[in-house]
Amino acid sequence: MNSAFASWADFFAMGGYALYVWLSVVFTLGPLALLALESWRQHRRLIRAIAREQRREAHESTS
């Protein structure tokens, strides 16, 4: 199987369209990474809120 590019420099140059190609990669992967990060942060907040609520309920039931 032959590679479409002769070298890594050719690969990163993308046949003269590097600016458009790599910007599209950044504008695709960037928001996906931010979405994953924010989802993870919301998950952590939710788990903490649930634990806090359970502790409060346990404390109220013993009082």
Secondary structure, DSSP 4 states (H G I P E B T S, - for coil): ---S-SSHHHHHHGGGTHHHHHHHHHHHHHHHHHHHHHHHHHHHHHHHHHHHHHHHHHHHHH-
